[in-house]
Amino acid sequence: MTVFVTGATGKLGPHVIASLVADGERVRALVRDPGKARALLPAEAELVQGDFAALPTIEAELAAANSMLLLTPHGPDMAAVQNTLINLAARAGTRVVKVSGTSAGIRPDGPDACRQHFDTEQHLAHSGVPWAVVRPNGFMQTLIVAMAATVRERGLIANPLGTAGISLWTAPMSVPPPLPCSPIPGTTVATTCSPARPHRPTRRSRRSSRRRPVPTSRSWT
């Protein structure tokens, strides 16, 4: 399988690409600076120089790919950029896996970035292509500042954010070893030393999930 990856050199992209390569998938990564990207990405990743305005390049890559990982920076034009890429994927018949924002904020009246994610998720759902949305409960890099005082004072992270499949999504960072964490029942805790494990719902969380179903989606393959 060939996966076309956007956002390849950000906080998440290199880790996703490394996992895909380890699974034996072919990765084509859209990058602005091949020199910078080469230092961050596995040698097996194939680099495609360009940005989100290089539509002919992206269109050609999508025509040859089975799936696209859709990940772009936050900004006032995020939804417009992502919707354009979704349209190109629909034209090529290429599956789309979108990395979205914090689960609780994805709504039409949410904060700006979350509202844009909502708009793009709706656009994707009606695009006609196979799709999946990865929507974590939270990202550690945005939560750590708010949680810092609690960690210092009590030595734990308390973060009851719901029943999504991944409680926290974190990447290795150059920080001191984390303090002990106290997980909330039915969740898993991700530390700076290890990636989040898939959440295994308890009976209570399964009942909660039935009351608040997540959007249906189609897988990579």
C-alpha positions, -999 to 999 in steps of 0.1 A, spaced: 0 0 0 12 35 -8 3 62 17 7 99 8 14 119 40 9 156 47 22 173 78 52 149 76 77 168 97 55 181 125 50 166 160 30 136 148 40 130 112 75 115 118 60 89 143 32 79 119 56 76 90 80 55 111 52 31 120 40 28 84 75 21 72 80 -5 100 48 -22 87 63 -24 52 41 3 37 54 27 10 53 63 22 54 94 0 58 125 22 49 160 11 77 183 25 88 219 19 124 213 29 138 179 18 170 185 38 152 191 71 128 162 63 156 138 56 170 143 90 136 136 107 121 108 86 131 72 80 154 66 51 127 45 35 103 74 33 101 89 -2 101 127 -2 79 149 -24 90 185 -24 61 210 -23 36 227 -2 -2 228 0 -4 252 -29 14 227 -52 -20 212 -63 -7 195 -95 20 177 -75 -5 167 -48 -31 156 -74 -4 133 -91 5 118 -58 -31 111 -48 -37 94 -82 -9 70 -74 -16 65 -36 -41 42 -18 -45 64 12 -37 100 24 -29 109 59 -44 144 62 -26 166 87 -21 203 83 -10 232 106 -37 251 125 -44 285 111 -73 306 96 -72 287 64 -69 251 78 -104 240 68 -100 255 33 -67 237 28 -80 204 41 -112 206 21 -92 212 -11 -71 182 -4 -102 161 3 -117 172 -30 -85 161 -48 -86 128 -30 -123 123 -40 -114 130 -76 -87 103 -74 -107 79 -53 -81 79 -26 -89 70 10 -85 98 35 -74 94 72 -78 128 89 -61 137 122 -86 159 140 -85 179 172 -95 174 208 -127 154 209 -148 176 232 -142 207 212 -152 194 177 -185 211 172 -199 239 150 -197 264 179 -163 252 192 -130 272 194 -117 283 160 -94 253 153 -120 228 166 -148 245 145 -126 242 114 -120 205 123 -158 200 125 -163 217 91 -137 195 76 -150 163 92 -184 171 77 -169 178 43 -150 145 45 -181 125 55 -200 138 24 -170 135 0 -178 100 -12 -144 86 -5 -135 59 21 -124 78 52 -115 76 89 -111 104 115 -86 101 143 -99 122 171 -80 119 205 -94 131 237 -64 154 240 -29 162 230 -3 163 257 16 193 243 -16 214 248 -26 199 281 7 199 299 7 237 307 -28 235 323 -18 203 342 16 215 354 4 229 387 -15 197 396 14 175 387 38 196 408 14 198 438 -1 163 438 21 142 415 -7 130 393 -26 138 361 -64 138 365 -80 142 331 -116 127 328 -122 135 291 -146 108 281 -146 75 263 -127 80 231 -104 52 219 -72 70 229 -71 90 262 -40 110 255 -17 112 225 19 121 232 52 118 215 87 114 231 100 147 244 132 158 260 118 164 295 126 149 330 110 116 339 72 120 346 58 118 381 35 89 389 1 90 373 -32 79 387 -55 67 358 -92 72 359 -110 39 358 -116 27 322 -88 48 307 -51 44 300 -25 69 309 2 80 283 34 93 297 64 110 280 82 76 282 56 55 263 29 61 237 -7 57 245 -21 22 244 -55 16 229 -82 21 255 -102 -11 263 -137 1 273 -152 -12 305 -188 -22 306 -197 12 319 -177 30 291 -193 7 265 -227 17 277 -216 53 276 -203 48 240 -237 35 229 -253 66 243 -228 88 225 -216 69 194 -185 80 176 -188 88 139 -187 58 116 -158 56 93 -140 33 69 -105 20 75 -72 24 57 -76 -8 36 
